[in-house]
Amino acid sequence: MRKEYFKGTVFALDDFTESQLENLRSRLPQEHAFERQGNWFNFGNIIDNSLSSGWKLHIPGAHIAHSVYLYENLDLVVLKWRTLAKVGGEEKAHKTVIPGYMIRPGHRDWGKSGATIYVPPIVFKHNHLQEFVDDILGATLDYHCEITPLCTKHLCGNLYYRYELDRPCDITVGVPHSQYREYYTVANPDTPYKPDDVIDPFLTLTLPG
């Protein structure tokens, strides 16, 4: 895939032909696709992912070329850490969306449909957050997309993060899906990246640059 598609503005992606788009679509992780405001594609630890720490990482994207790149470069990292991740597919609900693009500009999830990687409780339990983040950064060194996802905090490079629950939890244990659904906070323009009473574990990391 041409590296210039990941440099500068995402709108450099408009020159894909339909056959090239079809090739990109076929390279997404089709087995675990599901619908939610367009297509999302799960990969990684699909079955055994019953507990959530509340923390997740975002690598922004707007086009399925971004999704393919991120999936193909992050798949082994996600499997190593036995966690869940997802990338976005094309939005089908709005005819104004350019083929290949995932979400229209101005949508609250604009940029979030690149890659989302959920930080599993075991990473915090064994104090492996530094290694976890280093693995993700190392797998995406050639990638660049100039979008800031809503309600996130910039970590470094193309990496952003957010705590998506409305209250603290023991991040070394996590919460089950029943509580996750109850505590989940929808990202709106005025939503902070975490509640005030939640400690940010990312502040202790050593980051490049």
N, C-alpha and C positions, 0 to 999 in steps of 0.2 A: 504494500500500500504506500502511496506517495507521502513522504514525510511532510511536504508543504501543506497538506490538508490539516495538520495539527499546529500550524504556526499562524499567529495573527488572528484576524477576524474569522469567525466560523462561516461567514458567507462566502469564503473562498471555496466552499464545498458545492456550489451550485452547478458546476460543470460536469457532474456525474451523468452518464448516460443511463437509460432505463435498464440496459443489460448489466451495467456495473452495479446499479442499485439492487437488482435481483440477486447478483452474486453476494452482495453484502447481507441482504436479508437471509440468504441461505446459511450464512456463517454465524448467525445468532444462535444461542442455546435454545433451540425450539422445544425441546422435550418438556421444559418446565415453564413455558410461557403462560401468563395469565393477564386478564383484562383489568385495568384500573386507570381511568382517564387516558385511554390509549393502551398500547401494549407494553408490558414489562416482562423481562426474561430473567428468571431466577437461575443462579448457578451456585455450585459449592455444596455445602452440607444441607441438602434440601430436607431430608427426613428427620435427622436428629438435631433439631434446632428449637427446642421447646422453651428455653430460657433466654431472656433478653437483659443486657446490662443497661439498656437505655441509650447508650452511646453509639453513634454511627458516623462514618466518614463519607464525604461526598467528593467525587472528582467530576467537575462540570462537563457537560456535553450538550449538544443540540441536534446532532445529526447521527444517523445510524452508522456512519463511518467512525464516529467517536465510539459508539457502543461496541462495534466489532473490535476496534483496536483495544479498548479497555478489557473486554471479555477475554480476548486471546492472550493478553499480557498479564492479566490478574488471576486467571483460572487456577494455575498451580499454587499461587500464593494463598488463595482462598481455601483450596483443598488442604494445604499444609496446616492451616490454622483451624480447620474443621468448622468454618463459619459459613454464613449465608451472605450472598451478594446478589445484586440485580443490575441490569442495564436496561435502557429504554429502547423501545421500538417506535415506529411511526405512529403519530396520533391519527386516528381515523375519523374522529367526530367532527372535525372542522375542515371544510373543503378548501379553505384559504391557505392551509398549511402546504408549503412546497414539498413535493415528493422527496423523501429522505429525511426530512426534519421531524423531530419528535414532538415538540410542544411549541405553540406559537409564542412569540415574544410578548411579555406582559402577563402571561399565566403565572400563577404562584409557584409552579414547579419548573419554570424556565431555568434551564441549566442543571437541575437536579437529575435529569434523566440521562446523564452520562453514566456514572457508576455510583452505586451506594454499597458500602461494605459495612456490615454490622460487626461491632466489636464484641466478641463473646466473653462471658464472665471469666472463663479460664485464663484469658490474657491478663486480666487484673489480678486474679487469684495467685498467679505465679510470677507477677511483676514482669510481664513480657511486652508491655505496651511499646517500649522503645523499639524492640525488635520487630514487632508487628507493623509499626509505622514505617520503619526503615525498609522492610520487605516491599511494602506498597509503593513507596517512593522509588525504590530501585527498579521496580517492574515497569514504571511509567516515565522514565527519564526523558524520552523523546516526545512526550505528549504535552500539548499546550492548548488551552481553550480559554478565551478571555471573557468568562462569565462568572459572576459571583452568585452562588445559589442563595435563595432567600433564607433568612433566619439561621445562618451559619456563621461560624467564626473562622477566619483564615488561619490555617496552621503553618503551611509553607508550600511554595510552588503552586501546584494545582490542587492541593489538598485542603479541604474544609471539613468542619465537624460540627455536630449538634447533639444535644441531649434531648430526646423526644418524649420524655415522660413529664408529668406535671408535679412530681414530688421526688425526693431522694429515694434511692433503694440501695441495698448492699450490692455493689457492682461486682463483687467477687462471687456472688451467688446468682443474681439476676431475678427476674420476675417471670412467672408463667404467662402464657398467652392470654389467659382469662383476665389477669390483672393488667397486662400490657394494653389490651384493648380499652380497658377502663381508664387507664392513666395517660393514654397517648394524647399529645398536644398537636393539633393541626397547625402547620406553619402558615401564619398570616404576616403581613408586612410589619406589624408591631410586636410580633412574638420574639422574645429574646432567645439566644441560642441555648440557654439553660435557665432554670429557675434560680433565684438568688441564693437559695439554701442548698444548692447542689455544688459540691466541690469539683473543680475542673482538674482531672488527672493529667491532662495534656500540658499543663503549664510547667511541669517538671522535666519535659523532654529536652534532649539536645538535638537541635535541628540544623540543617545545612544553611549556610549563608547568613 
